[in-house]
Amino acid sequence: MFSHYLITRFNLKTPMWDVTKNNETLLTDEWLEHRLWLFENFCFPSVAAQVNKNFEWLIYFDVTTPEAYRKEVDRIIGNNKNVRIFYIEGMPAFYPEIQKHIAAEAAGSPYLITSMLDNDDCISRNYIDEVQKQFDKQDYMVIDLIKGYSLQIKPVIMLGKKEHIYNPFISLIEQNDNPMTVWSKGHNHWKKETRIKHMTGKRLWLSIIHEKNKVNEFDGYGNINWDDVKKEFIVSDAIDATIRREMLPFNQWRWTSFKNRLYVNWVLFNKLFKKSIGIYKLKK
């Protein structure tokens, strides 16, 4: 009835993204090594642990990726049959290559589901299943999973709840007739779409905040037990041990949590209010 693709870009070169939030140069060997470490310890284990295996994960690397790193990618992926690796000519080729693959591989499916995932983030082991539960033969419907968690790993480890509308974990259900896919626009630009379903139930994503993020800062809140989160979000054993050993006790960042909670809920309210009064308009 449908084909579901989880789609991740990795080190694709683009003139619009060349430094981190700390003004460090992106896409260097050091940057790639750090991203592969994040991918191996956070992102990959969370996807490999999905309860529902009825999806294909498409991961796009730049064609200039050195052979040593290509071998490292192969080692991490191992024998996972539903992971497909592509080496392409930077960001300009990203969207055309997605469409090319889907046209060739999903031609027999009447419907298509496509989902975003950044290479340094985690999804709940039930993420794919929960997205697919929203399928009801919609001609076109965006699925926005608002609730998740935020985990800062540097300079100190902090874990908190997070609400984020139009976030990087968004999905698109559509008829497979010249499909647009979820990567037809950046996640924040889906605010202009009227055919959208905001899900406010389970927390289905874990955003990883680290020193080489382009923009993101930690704004999690609440006294969260890692053991409860770990049941749904699978990370490497080494990371699990590190979090258990080094996570900052809540009483040491209680005031930060209070401020973050006010900020997160204000941003959510503000965006929903703007949506309700039509400030965001869909461009035809």
C-alpha positions as CSV (number, residue, x, y, z in Angstrom):
1,M,0.0,0.0,0.0
2,F,2.9,2.4,0.8
3,S,6.6,2.6,0.8
4,H,8.3,4.4,3.7
5,Y,11.7,6.1,3.4
6,L,13.7,7.5,6.3
7,I,16.1,10.0,4.6
8,T,19.4,11.4,6.1
9,R,21.9,13.8,4.6
10,F,25.5,13.5,5.9
11,N,28.4,15.5,4.7
12,L,27.0,17.0,1.5
13,K,28.8,20.2,0.5
14,T,26.8,23.4,0.4
15,P,27.8,27.0,0.3
16,M,25.1,27.9,2.8
17,W,26.5,25.7,5.6
18,D,30.2,26.1,6.2
19,V,30.8,26.8,9.9
20,T,29.5,25.5,13.2
21,K,27.9,27.7,15.9
22,N,31.4,28.0,17.3
23,N,32.6,29.3,13.9
24,E,34.6,26.1,13.2
25,T,35.0,25.0,9.6
26,L,32.6,22.2,8.6
27,L,33.1,19.1,6.5
28,T,36.8,18.7,7.5
29,D,38.2,15.3,8.5
30,E,37.8,16.3,12.1
31,W,34.2,17.3,11.6
32,L,33.5,14.0,9.7
33,E,35.1,11.9,12.4
34,H,33.0,13.6,15.1
35,R,29.8,13.2,13.0
36,L,30.6,9.5,12.4
37,W,31.1,9.1,16.2
38,L,27.7,10.7,16.9
39,F,26.1,8.6,14.1
40,E,27.5,5.3,15.5
41,N,26.7,6.0,19.1
42,F,23.3,7.8,18.8
43,C,21.6,7.8,15.5
44,F,22.4,4.4,14.0
45,P,21.6,2.3,17.1
46,S,18.2,4.1,17.4
47,V,17.2,3.3,13.8
48,A,18.6,-0.3,13.9
49,A,16.4,-0.9,17.0
50,Q,13.1,0.0,15.3
51,V,10.3,-2.3,16.2
52,N,8.7,-1.9,12.8
53,K,11.2,-2.8,10.0
54,N,9.0,-1.9,7.1
55,F,11.0,1.0,5.9
56,E,14.2,1.8,4.0
57,W,16.8,4.2,5.3
58,L,18.5,6.3,2.6
59,I,21.7,8.0,3.7
60,Y,23.5,10.5,1.4
61,F,27.3,11.2,1.6
62,D,29.3,13.6,-0.5
63,V,31.2,12.0,-3.4
64,T,34.4,13.5,-2.0
65,T,34.2,11.4,1.1
66,P,37.7,9.8,1.6
67,E,37.9,6.0,1.2
68,A,38.9,5.5,4.8
69,Y,35.6,7.1,6.0
70,R,33.6,5.1,3.4
71,K,35.0,1.9,5.0
72,E,34.1,3.2,8.5
73,V,30.5,3.8,7.3
74,D,30.4,0.3,5.9
75,R,31.6,-1.0,9.3
76,I,29.0,0.9,11.2
77,I,26.1,-0.2,8.9
78,G,27.2,-3.8,8.8
79,N,24.6,-6.2,7.5
80,N,21.5,-4.0,8.0
81,K,19.5,-4.8,4.9
82,N,17.2,-1.8,4.9
83,V,20.0,0.8,4.9
84,R,21.1,2.3,1.5
85,I,24.2,4.4,1.1
86,F,24.7,6.9,-1.7
87,Y,27.7,9.1,-2.7
88,I,26.5,12.1,-4.6
89,E,27.7,15.6,-5.9
90,G,26.8,17.7,-2.8
91,M,23.5,19.3,-1.8
92,P,22.5,20.3,-5.4
93,A,22.2,16.6,-6.2
94,F,20.4,15.6,-3.0
95,Y,16.8,16.2,-3.9
96,P,17.1,14.9,-7.5
97,E,18.8,11.8,-6.2
98,I,16.0,11.2,-3.7
99,Q,13.4,11.5,-6.5
100,K,15.4,9.3,-8.8
101,H,15.6,6.5,-6.2
102,I,12.0,6.6,-5.3
103,A,10.9,6.7,-8.9
104,A,12.9,3.5,-9.5
105,E,12.2,1.6,-6.3
106,A,8.7,2.6,-5.2
107,A,6.9,2.7,-8.6
108,G,4.5,-0.1,-7.5
109,S,3.4,1.6,-4.3
110,P,0.2,3.8,-4.5
111,Y,1.4,5.9,-1.5
112,L,4.6,7.2,-0.1
113,I,5.8,8.1,3.4
114,T,9.1,10.1,3.7
115,S,10.7,11.1,7.0
116,M,13.6,13.4,7.9
117,L,16.4,12.4,10.3
118,D,19.6,14.2,11.0
119,N,22.7,12.1,11.3
120,D,23.4,13.2,14.9
121,D,19.9,12.6,16.4
122,C,17.9,9.7,17.8
123,I,14.4,8.3,17.3
124,S,12.3,6.2,19.6
125,R,12.3,2.5,18.8
126,N,8.6,3.0,18.0
127,Y,9.1,6.1,15.7
128,I,8.6,4.3,12.4
129,D,5.6,2.4,13.8
130,E,3.9,5.6,15.1
131,V,4.4,7.5,11.9
132,Q,2.9,4.6,9.9
133,K,-0.1,4.5,12.2
134,Q,-1.0,7.9,10.9
135,F,-1.4,6.6,7.4
136,D,-5.0,6.6,6.2
137,K,-4.7,6.8,2.4
138,Q,-4.2,10.6,2.6
139,D,-3.5,12.3,-0.7
140,Y,-1.2,14.7,1.1
141,M,-0.6,15.0,4.8
142,V,2.4,16.3,6.9
143,I,3.0,14.5,10.2
144,D,4.6,16.8,12.8
145,L,5.7,15.0,16.0
146,I,5.9,17.8,18.4
147,K,7.1,16.1,21.6
148,G,10.6,14.7,22.2
149,Y,13.6,15.1,24.4
150,S,16.8,17.2,24.3
151,L,20.1,15.7,25.4
152,Q,23.2,17.9,25.7
153,I,26.5,15.9,25.7
154,K,29.0,18.8,26.0
155,P,30.3,20.6,28.0
156,V,28.1,18.8,30.6
157,I,25.4,16.1,30.1
158,M,21.8,17.4,30.7
159,L,18.6,15.7,29.6
160,G,15.2,17.4,29.4
161,K,11.8,17.3,27.7
162,K,11.3,19.4,24.6
163,E,8.4,20.6,22.4
164,H,9.3,21.7,18.9
165,I,6.8,22.4,16.2
166,Y,8.0,22.0,12.6
167,N,11.0,20.1,13.8
168,P,13.7,18.0,11.9
169,F,11.8,14.7,12.6
170,I,8.8,15.6,10.3
171,S,7.2,13.2,7.9
172,L,5.1,13.5,4.7
173,I,2.4,11.1,3.6
174,E,1.4,11.5,-0.1
175,Q,0.1,9.8,-3.2
176,N,3.0,8.3,-5.2
177,D,2.2,10.4,-8.3
178,N,5.2,12.7,-9.0
179,P,5.7,12.9,-5.2
180,M,7.4,15.9,-3.5
181,T,8.9,14.0,-0.5
182,V,9.5,15.6,2.9
183,W,12.9,17.0,1.7
184,S,11.2,19.2,-0.9
185,K,11.6,22.0,1.7
186,G,13.4,22.6,5.0
187,H,11.5,21.4,8.1
188,N,10.8,24.9,9.3
189,H,9.1,25.8,6.0
190,W,6.4,23.3,6.6
191,K,4.7,26.0,8.8
192,K,3.2,27.3,5.6
193,E,1.4,24.0,4.9
194,T,-2.3,23.7,5.8
195,R,-2.5,20.0,5.4
196,I,-0.6,19.1,8.5
197,K,-1.3,17.0,11.6
198,H,0.4,18.0,14.8
199,M,1.0,15.0,17.1
200,T,1.2,15.7,20.8
201,G,1.2,12.2,22.3
202,K,4.3,10.2,22.8
203,R,7.8,11.6,22.9
204,L,9.4,10.1,19.8
205,W,12.6,11.9,19.2
206,L,15.8,12.8,21.0
207,S,17.8,15.8,19.8
208,I,21.5,15.6,20.6
209,I,23.1,19.0,21.4
210,H,26.9,19.1,21.0
211,E,29.6,21.6,20.4
212,K,29.6,21.2,16.6
213,N,25.9,21.9,16.0
214,K,25.2,24.6,13.4
215,V,22.5,26.4,15.4
216,N,20.9,24.2,18.2
217,E,21.3,25.1,21.9
218,F,20.1,23.0,24.8
219,D,16.6,24.1,25.9
220,G,15.3,21.0,27.6
221,Y,13.5,21.1,30.9
222,G,12.2,18.8,33.6
223,N,13.6,16.2,36.0
224,I,14.0,13.2,33.6
225,N,15.1,9.7,34.5
226,W,17.5,8.4,31.9
227,D,16.4,4.8,32.7
228,D,12.9,5.7,31.5
229,V,14.2,7.3,28.3
230,K,16.6,4.5,27.6
231,K,13.8,2.0,27.3
232,E,12.6,3.8,24.1
233,F,15.8,5.4,22.8
234,I,18.6,2.9,22.0
235,V,22.2,4.3,22.1
236,S,25.5,2.5,22.3
237,D,26.5,0.8,25.5
238,A,29.4,3.2,25.9
239,I,27.1,6.3,25.7
240,D,24.6,4.6,28.0
241,A,27.3,4.1,30.6
242,T,28.6,7.7,30.2
243,I,25.2,9.2,30.7
244,R,24.5,7.2,33.8
245,R,27.9,8.2,35.2
246,E,28.1,11.9,34.3
247,M,24.5,13.3,33.8
248,L,24.2,16.5,35.8
249,P,21.7,16.1,38.7
250,F,18.5,18.1,38.2
251,N,19.0,20.2,41.3
252,Q,22.1,21.7,39.8
253,W,20.2,23.1,36.8
254,R,16.7,23.6,38.2
255,W,16.7,27.3,37.4
256,T,17.9,26.7,33.8
257,S,15.1,24.1,33.5
258,F,12.5,26.7,34.7
259,K,13.7,29.2,32.1
260,N,13.9,26.6,29.3
261,R,10.3,25.5,30.0
262,L,9.0,29.0,29.8
263,Y,10.9,29.6,26.5
264,V,9.9,26.3,24.9
265,N,6.3,26.7,25.7
266,W,6.2,30.3,24.6
267,V,7.7,29.5,21.2
268,L,5.3,26.6,20.8
269,F,2.3,28.8,21.7
270,N,3.5,31.7,19.5
271,K,3.9,29.5,16.4
272,L,0.5,27.8,16.9
273,F,-1.1,31.1,17.4
274,K,0.4,32.5,14.2
275,K,-0.8,29.4,12.4
276,S,-4.3,29.8,13.7
277,I,-4.7,33.4,12.6
278,G,-3.2,32.7,9.1
279,I,0.2,34.6,9.4
280,Y,1.9,31.6,7.8
281,K,0.5,31.4,4.3
282,L,1.1,28.5,1.9
283,K,2.7,29.6,-1.3
284,K,1.1,27.8,-4.3
